[in-house]
Amino acid sequence: MLVKLTRFLHFFLVLSLLLQSSLTAFVQQDQLAAFQDRIQGDIELICTGTQMKWISYSLTEQAGAFVFVDAPEEYQNASFEHLCPVGEYADIQPFTKLSETAVLVNFQVFRALIARLNQRPYTLFAYQSPLSRAPPSLI
């Protein structure tokens, strides 16, 4: 009974975390699409991965690359950062290689641990034989 309840709770937790992450992206994308319908003119609001920027369609087509423009007057002070569905994932710090000294220090710690384990007497390990003594008498 307890095992079934635990499995159900694990399944429910995984399912809720999956729905939370996926539905958040869908809701933000839907809000962005609804906002795009209200924008008039040649400009478009796009998500660059870390922030929202305004581009011009015609200038972008002519240049062959994104041409960023200023926001329209009615949207100068508005914040649109919540509409970027992947913005929270794109701000992860880039991976840096481990320095050689860090690897050498970890290797030295490992060698010291192995040396300490090899110097222990076998009586300290978990698989030691029990002390020899007579079984308890029932009489």
C-alpha positions in Angstrom: 0.0 0.0 0.0 2.8 2.4 1.0 4.8 1.5 -2.1 1.8 2.3 -4.4 1.2 5.6 -2.7 4.9 6.6 -3.0 4.9 5.7 -6.7 1.8 7.7 -7.2 3.3 10.7 -5.4 6.5 10.5 -7.5 4.5 10.2 -10.7 2.3 13.2 -9.7 5.3 15.3 -8.8 7.1 14.6 -12.1 3.9 15.3 -14.0 3.2 18.6 -12.2 6.8 19.8 -12.8 6.5 18.8 -16.5 3.2 20.7 -16.9 4.5 23.7 -15.0 7.5 24.1 -17.3 5.7 23.4 -20.6 2.5 25.4 -19.9 4.5 28.4 -18.8 6.2 28.6 -22.2 2.8 28.1 -24.0 1.1 30.9 -22.0 4.0 33.3 -22.6 4.0 32.5 -26.3 0.2 33.0 -26.4 0.5 36.4 -24.7 3.2 37.4 -27.1 1.1 36.4 -30.1 -1.9 38.4 -28.7 0.4 41.4 -28.2 1.8 41.2 -31.7 -1.8 41.5 -33.1 -2.1 44.9 -31.5 1.1 46.3 -32.9 0.6 48.5 -36.0 3.1 49.3 -38.7 6.4 47.8 -39.9 7.8 46.8 -36.5 7.8 43.5 -34.7 8.7 42.6 -31.1 11.0 39.6 -31.0 12.7 37.5 -28.2 16.5 37.3 -28.7 16.9 34.7 -26.0 17.9 37.0 -23.2 15.6 40.1 -23.9 12.9 41.5 -26.0 13.9 43.8 -28.9 12.0 45.7 -31.7 12.9 45.1 -35.3 11.8 46.6 -38.6 10.5 44.1 -41.2 11.4 46.1 -44.3 14.9 47.2 -43.1 15.6 43.6 -42.0 14.7 42.3 -45.4 16.8 44.9 -47.2 19.9 44.4 -44.9 19.7 40.6 -44.7 20.2 40.8 -40.9 18.2 42.0 -38.0 17.8 45.8 -37.8 16.9 46.9 -34.3 14.7 50.0 -33.9 13.4 52.0 -31.0 10.1 51.1 -29.5 6.9 53.0 -30.5 6.0 55.9 -28.3 3.0 54.2 -26.7 5.3 51.3 -25.6 8.4 53.3 -24.5 8.0 52.6 -20.7 6.4 49.1 -21.0 8.2 46.0 -19.9 8.0 43.0 -22.1 10.6 40.8 -20.5 8.0 38.4 -19.2 6.9 37.6 -22.8 10.2 36.0 -23.7 9.5 32.3 -23.0 13.2 31.1 -23.2 14.7 34.2 -21.6 15.1 32.6 -18.2 16.9 29.6 -19.7 19.3 31.6 -21.9 21.0 33.5 -19.1 23.0 30.5 -17.9 26.7 31.2 -17.5 28.9 29.6 -20.2 30.8 26.5 -19.3 34.4 27.0 -18.4 37.0 24.3 -18.5 38.4 23.1 -15.2 41.9 24.3 -14.5 44.7 21.8 -14.4 45.3 22.7 -10.7 41.7 21.8 -9.8 42.1 18.4 -11.5 45.4 17.8 -9.9 44.1 18.7 -6.4 41.1 16.3 -6.9 43.5 13.6 -8.1 45.7 14.1 -5.0 42.7 13.9 -2.7 41.7 10.7 -4.4 45.2 9.2 -4.0 45.2 10.2 -0.3 41.8 8.5 0.3 43.0 5.3 -1.4 46.2 5.3 0.7 44.2 5.8 3.9 41.8 3.0 3.0 44.7 0.6 2.2 46.3 1.3 5.5 43.3 0.5 7.6 43.2 -2.9 9.3 40.7 -5.4 7.9 38.8 -5.4 11.2 37.4 -1.9 10.5 35.6 -2.9 7.3 31.9 -3.8 7.3 32.6 -7.4 6.1 34.7 -8.4 9.1 33.9 -11.7 10.8 31.9 -11.5 14.0 33.7 -12.0 17.3 33.8 -15.7 18.1 31.9 -16.6 21.1 29.5 -19.3 22.1 25.8 -18.9 21.3 23.6 -17.8 24.2 22.4 -20.6 26.4 18.7 -21.1 26.8 19.0 -23.2 29.9 
